[in-house]
């Protein structure tokens, strides 16, 4: 049998066809080396261990976690032979593995998301106080989902819970979680809140929740999101970008619905407090009315007292006016009497006032002698004269 002769292109195509059938994808874990971008469109790096190195290629938009040399990663890839005869892995997915690599990728992507404002508290929404319909993205076989469902039903039964059963670790978990978020957001009548939960695990187990596309899908959800991944000490970028973060799946159940018994107790306490306030208000109103009635009664009594005082004051004023008039009349009489006794008044009636030389009035009965000098005062003049003759006045 004659050997099959192939051209180089045919040989490359045959090998790739064989690889596609035998190994459509391979999962390879190793250390990143020679990482670089080419024209911001292509990504090239090597994945290696101590014994071998494989070249890797992918489109830049497919890279959903920051990479740098020295990181340990797990890649899902298609093995291919290029037309230049170089074997490489065409990367479909890449995920950091190992605590150090995962932490470094986490910090690099977190810094990027913070610059974009996706982690800002201002953009986060409140959860509905009492959701009627809850969408849950989790593995229904996980202990985290079982705890969540048990606590939700115990706190508030009768709710509609729609569950998207997804893988919660490994490379497939990322795509399945993104698809579930899109499914709930595309519903004509969406659920009231979207809960993404997963129980505890290692850093590798939780790495899917640091995937950039998954984080952006949570941030873009039109439904308020609650994320509870891992234990209290675990922090994922999915937690940080969610509207509300829960420490655990059990805590997520406590945050998403209130406790019926606690709510009823709160309502009863509020009712009792309002009843006491209303009773106190009524008592206060009655006191105000009583005080107002007392003030009105006092005002009426004071009005009567003022009226009586007015009458008394009027009587006293009238009496005072009468007394003052009597005093005035007596004063006028005294003035008239004094005016009658005034020497000037006597002189105006035609009388005269006689004084001797030393200006002393000469009273009736006083003797005058011939030759005495006298002054005779009339109303408008004074006459000095000498006595020439004196005779007694006989009746």
Buried (B, 14 or more C-beta within 10 A) or exposed (E): EEEEEEEEEEBBBEBBEEBEEEEEBEEBEBBBBEBEEEEEEEBBBBBBEEEEEBBBBBEEEEBBBBBEEEBBBBBBBBBBBEEEEEEBBBBEBBBBBBEEBBEBBBEBBBEEBEEEEBBEEEEBEEBBEEBEBBBBBBBEEBEBBBBBBEBBBEBBEEBEBBBBBBBBBBBBBBBBBBEBBEEBBEEEEBBBBBBBBBBBBBBBBBBBBBBBBBBBBBBEBEBBBBBBBBEEEBBBBBBBBBBBBBBBBBBBBBBBBBBBEEBEEEEEEEEEEEEEEEEEEEEEEEEEEEEEEEEEEEEEEEEEEEEEEEEEEEEEEEEEEEEEEEEEEEEEEEEEEEEEEEEEEBBEEEEBBBBBEEEEEBEEEEEEEEEBEBBBBEBEEEEEEEEEEEEEEEE
